[in-house]
């Protein structure tokens, strides 16, 4: 597990990983693009990131998230 904290406007550029993962938003709001589809996720939401599918994170404000690969 990895805990991330981002300032407003920060995020991660598009990338892919060899493992499935779950993102849980602990605080704030973020737009996550997975395979070309946008998902607006907020505090308490979780999102599945499938292995090998490109994804990116675009902070709409400060946010904290927990990334759990499996």
C-alpha positions in Angstrom: 0.0 0.0 0.0 1.1 3.5 -0.7 -0.4 6.8 0.6 -0.2 9.8 -1.7 -1.0 13.4 -0.9 -1.3 15.9 -3.8 -1.7 19.7 -3.9 -4.3 21.4 -6.1 -3.5 20.8 -9.8 -1.1 17.9 -9.1 -1.5 14.3 -10.2 0.1 11.6 -12.2 0.7 11.5 -15.9 -0.7 8.6 -18.0 1.0 5.3 -17.2 0.2 1.5 -16.9 1.3 -1.1 -14.4 1.5 -4.9 -14.6 -0.8 -5.4 -11.6 -4.4 -4.6 -10.7 -4.8 -1.9 -8.1 -7.5 -0.2 -6.0 -7.5 3.6 -5.4 -9.3 4.8 -2.3 -9.8 8.6 -2.0 -9.2 9.5 1.7 -9.8 13.3 1.3 -10.6 15.6 -1.6 -11.6 15.0 -5.2 -9.7 13.8 -8.3 -10.5 13.0 -11.9 -9.0 9.6 -12.8 -8.8 8.6 -16.5 -8.8 4.8 -17.0 -8.5 3.5 -20.6 -9.8 6.8 -21.9 -12.8 7.0 -19.6 -13.0 9.8 -17.0 -14.1 9.0 -13.4 -14.7 11.8 -10.9 -14.0 10.3 -7.5 -14.4 11.9 -4.0 -13.7 11.3 -0.4 -14.7 7.7 0.5 -14.9 6.5 -3.2 -12.9 3.6 -4.5 -11.9 2.8 -8.1 -10.4 -0.3 -9.6 -7.4 0.1 -11.9 -7.0 -2.9 -14.2 -3.5 -4.3 -15.0 -1.9 -3.0 -18.2 -4.7 -0.4 -18.8 -3.3 3.2 -19.1 -4.5 5.6 -16.3 -3.8 9.1 -15.1 -4.8 11.3 -12.2 -5.8 15.0 -12.4 -6.3 16.8 -9.1 -9.2 19.3 -9.1 -8.1 20.3 -5.6 -5.8 18.9 -2.9 -6.4 15.2 -2.4 -5.1 12.2 -0.5 -5.4 8.6 -1.7 -4.4 5.1 -0.8 -3.2 2.9 -3.6 -3.4 -0.9 -3.0 -1.9 -3.1 -5.7 -2.8 -6.8 -5.8 
